[in-house]
Amino acid sequence: MEEIKMVDLKGLMNRIKPEIDEAIDRVLSSERFIGGEEVQEFAKELGGVISEEEVFVIPCANGTDALQIALMAMGIGHGDEVITPNFTFISTVEVVSMLGATPVLVDVYEDTFNIDCEAVENAITENTKAIVPVHLFGQCADMGKLMSISKKHNIPLIEDTAQSLLSVYCNEKGLSGTSGLFGSFGTTSFFPSKNLGCLGDGGAVITLDETLAKKAKQIANHGGLVKYEHDVIGMNSRLDSLQAAILRVKLPHLAGYISKRQEAACRYDELLEDVEGVETPVRSDSSTHVFHQYTLRITNGMRDEVARGLLEFGIPTGVYYPKGIHEHKAFKGLGYKKGDFPISEKLSKNVLSLPMHTELSREQQIYIVESLVKCIS
């Protein structure tokens, strides 16, 4: 049996290496390493994959920059409040603080790990200027409820889709669409381990609104659309041509990558069905799941022991996330205390992500589960 990896980038790349080599040679020959045709064509192609509607894609340097660009385009700044989940990666909250605004943290649902919509509505004040739901681990937050809250209070949504690219939300009331297209903006990351990852860093802002797209494009390019003409305060955030060319190769395979992850998730579900002390990922009734992560809950209090035991069997795992945002020293100034977010605090003690990628074999998954049973018994 081959070595088990948390993410097998080498195995995935080996299957498309000739195409990658050709794309890299194409960029080297063009001598266009910043911007140019590769970036422009990738933006068009990604928009076409996301939706049949016209989607404006603004490529940028990384997913964190994408969030900042979107917030800046919405005019978020000093004195503003932005509601976002407490159980998420630091960048979602970091960019709010960097702009001088105040992150307002709310808890998440224990089953889906996504933002608690009732908590969102309770947190709204006259200073609330945006809501940033995170579609965690690969499935959409409850966009039906969030859209209703957004419209009721006239507060824009900015969706963090870094882990959910191409997940689809659809509820019984007929609201349907791809993650990132419900709010004013969607933002995403092309970090190498993402379902669509480049060979370095990269990100993008997406929107259906042409006016907002123009603002975001300005901000990402030093505040201007014409060279040496700077209309607003912006930043320097660009997707390299090499990364764009690599993403263009991988993009047509994305649906297949997602399908393989979903197949692996179903195998895990089957193998773990009768294992005590383990709760497998809950699928929302209103969202597809693209399984950026396959995240268990270890319910017997042995999460850390199980992780150490699996490592002894040669099986890597991940804990996403070992702390709620309110527990980080950087955000002590927000004034939250232990106990304010009971679900986040509980999850941070019991979540455990198993290896999840396109190259997982049934043999490897059987071994992973058999080893987990030994560790948890």
N, C-alpha and C positions, 0 to 999 in steps of 0.2 A: 504493500500500500504506500502511495506517495505521501510525502510530508503534508500534514494538515496545516493550512494557513488561515489566518483570520480573513484575509483578502488575498486572493491569488492573482495578482496583476500580471505576473510573468506568464502564467498559463493562458490568460486571456489574450495577452499581447502576441504570444507565439502564433496564435491562429490568424492574426491579421497583420503579421510583421511585414510581408511584402507590400501591402497597401500603405502601411505606415512609412516604410522606407521610401516609397515613391512620393508620398506627400511631403516628406522632409526634403527630399532632393528638389522637388518642385519649388519649395520656398527658398532654398539655398540658391537655386538658379535665378529666381526672380529678384533677389537682393532687396526684397520688400519685407523687412523683419518687424515693422510696426505698422499696423493698419493694413490697408490695401485690399486686394481682391479676396484673399482667403478669409479675412475677418468679415467682410461684407457678405460673402456668399454663405458663410456659416450662419450668420444672423438670419438671413432669408430662409435657409434650410431648416434651422431650428424652429422658426416661427411656423413653417409649413407642417412640421411634425406635431407641434403642440396643438394646433387647431386649424380647421378649414377657414375660420375667420382670419382677417388680416391681423397678425400679431406683430407688434413692434418689439424687436429684440435689440437691446443695447449691451454688447459685450463689454466686460470690464476685467479688472485684474484679479478679483477674487470675490467670494460670496459675501465677505464682510463689507467690502467696498460697495457691493450691490445694495446692501441694506442702507448704507449711509447715503448713497446717491438717491435712493427712493425717498428717504426721509427728508433730505435737502430739497428735493423737487417738490415735496409737499409743504415746504416752508417751516419745518419743525425746528425750533430753536429754544432760546432761554425762556423760562416761564411756562413752557408747554409740558404736558404730561402724555406719556405714551404707555398704553397698557400692553403687557406682554407676559407670557407664562414664566413661572419661576423655575420650572423643570425644563431646561434647554441648554444649549451650548452658550458660552459667554458672549459670543459676538452679537447675538440678538439684542442683548441689553447694553453691551459696550458702546455701540454706535449711538444709542440714544443719549448716553452720558457725554460722549465726545462732542455732541452738538449743543450741550448745555441744557438739554431737556431733562426731565425727571422720569426714570422708569417707574411705572406702577406695576408691581408684580401681582399675579393672581395664580391660584393653584390650578391643578390639572385634574382630569378624570382618571381614576385609578385603572379603569379597564383599557382605554385606548391611549393613555398617556398624553392626550391632547388637551388644549386649553379649556377650562371650565367656563362655559358661556354665561351661566348665571353669575359667577364671580366677576366676569367682565362687566356685566351690566351694573352690578353693585359698586364697582370701582370707578364708574364714570363721574367726573366732576365738570365744572364749567371750564376747566383748564385742559381737559382731555382733547388732544388734537389728532390722535391716531391710535389704532388697535393693530398689533402685529401678532397674529396667530402663527404658530410654527407647526407645520404638518410633520409631526415627529415620526421617525423611523420608517416612513414610507406611505402613510395613509393620511387622508385629509381630515382636518378638524371639522367640526360641525358647521359648515359654511351656511347652511340654511338659517340656523339661529344667529350666527354672526352677521349675516347680511341683513337680517331683520333688525338687529341692534344698531348696525351701522346706519341704516336708513332712518330708523326712529330718532336717533340722536344726531344725525348728520355728521358722523365721524368716519373718516376714510379708513379702509382696511389696507394694510400692506402685508402680503403673504410671504412668509419665509418658506420657500419650497426647496431648500437645499437638499432635503432628503426624500422629496416626493415627486420629482419630475415625472410627468405623465400619469400620475395617479388621477383618478376621475371621481368626482363627487356627484351623486345623484340621489335625491330624496323622493319621498312619495308625493310631494307637492309639485314635482316636475322641474325643480331647479337642478340643472345639470351642467357640468363643464369640467375642464381640466384645472388642476390646482395651479394657482398663480394668476388665473384670469377672472376671478370673482372680485378682487379688490382693485384699488387704483393701480397698484403695482404688484407684481410677483418678483421675487428675487431668488437666484439660485447660485449654486457653486459647482465648479468642475474640478474640485480637488480629486486627486487620482483615485481615491477609494470610492467615489460616488458612482452611482449607476451609470452615469455618463461622465467619465473622468478624463482629464487630459494628462500629460506627462510633466506637469508642473502645477502652477496655480492658475485659476481662471474663474470667472463668474459672469453673470448677466442679470440685467433688469428686463422684465417683460411687462407689456401693457397693451391694452386694446385702444388706448386713448392717444391719438397722434400728437396732441398738444403736450401731454405729459411726457411722451417719448422724446419730443424735442427738448424739453427742460432737462430730462435725464441725460441726454446726449451732450448737451452743453456742459452740464456739471462734470461729467466724466472727462471732458476735454478742456480743462482749465477755464471753464465758464464760457466757451465760445464755439461757434460752428464754422467760423471763418478764421483763417490763420491771422494772428495778431489782432484779432477783434474779440475782446472779452466783455461779455454783456452782464455776467453774474459772477459771483465768487464760486469757483469750482475746485476741482481736484484733478490729479493726474492718475487716471485709472484705465489702463488699456490691456486688452487681451493680445498677447503676442501672436504674430502670424503663424509661427510654428505650432503653437497650441491650437489655434483655430483650424489649421490644416489637419492636425491629428484628430480633433473633435469631428471634423467633417467625415473622416474615415469611419469613426466609431458610431456616428449618429444613425446611419441606416441599420445598424445592428442593435440599437437600443431596445426595441420591442422584444427582440430575441433574448437579450440580456435579462430583461424584466421577467420574461416567461420562465427562464431557467431559475431565477431566484424564487419565483412563485412555486415552481415544481419542488425545489429544495425545501421550501417552507412547508409544503403539504407533506413531504416525507417526514420532516421533523415532527409535525403534528401527529402523524400516524404512529411514529416510533415512541413518542412521549405520552401517548394517550392515557396509559394506566400507571404512569410514574407518580407516586405520591410525593408531595412537597414541591411540585413544579406546576406552574400555571403557564400555558402556552399563550402566544400573542392573540389578543382578541381582534377580530376583524369587525370593523364598523359596518353596520347594515347599509350605510349610505356612501361608502367609499371603497374603491379598489385599493389594494395594498401592493406597493412595488418592492417592499422588503429591502430597503437600504440596510436595515438591521433586522435580525431575528432575535427578539428580546424576551427572555423568560422572566418570570417572577419566582424566586426561590422562597417559598413561604414558611420554611421551618427555621428561619434565622441562621442558616448555614451558608449564606451566599459566599462569603469570603473563603470559607473552608472548601467549598465546592470548587471555586475558581483555582485555588492553590492545588487541589487534588487533580483537576483536569490538566493543569500545566505539567504535573509529574507524568501524566499519560501522554504528553506531547501535544496537548490540545490548547491552543490559545483562546482566550475569551476577552470580552471587553465590558467595562462598567460605564454605561452612558445614562446617568451622570452620577458621580459619587457625592456630589453636593448640590443642593439647590442654590440658585443665584444668591439668595439672601444670606447664605452661610459663607460666602467668599469675603475675604478681608476688604477687597476693592469696593464692595457695596455695603459696608457697614454703615456708611453715612445715610443710607436710605431709611434707617431706623427700624427695620424689621428685626424680630427676635425669634428664637427657637420656639416652635409650636405654632407660628403664624401660618405655616403651610403644611399641614399634617400629611396630605397625600404625597407631596413632593419629598418630604422627609422620609416617609415610609418607603417610597420607591427607590430613593437613593441608597437604601440599606438592603433592598432585595432584588433589584434588576440585574440581569446577567445576559449579555449578548453572546450567542454562539457563532462560530464561523459561518459566514454567509457570503457566497459569491457564485459566479457562473460555472466554476470548475468543480464544485463539490460532487463527489460520487456517492452513490447509495452505500457502498462499502465504508467510506469515510464516515457517513452520517450514522450508520449502525454502530461503528466503533465509538463515535462521540457519545451517543446515547448510552451505550453499554457502560462506558467509563463514567458518565454522569451518575448512573444508577449506583455504581460502586461507591462513588464519592458521597452520595446523599444518604446512603443506607446507614 
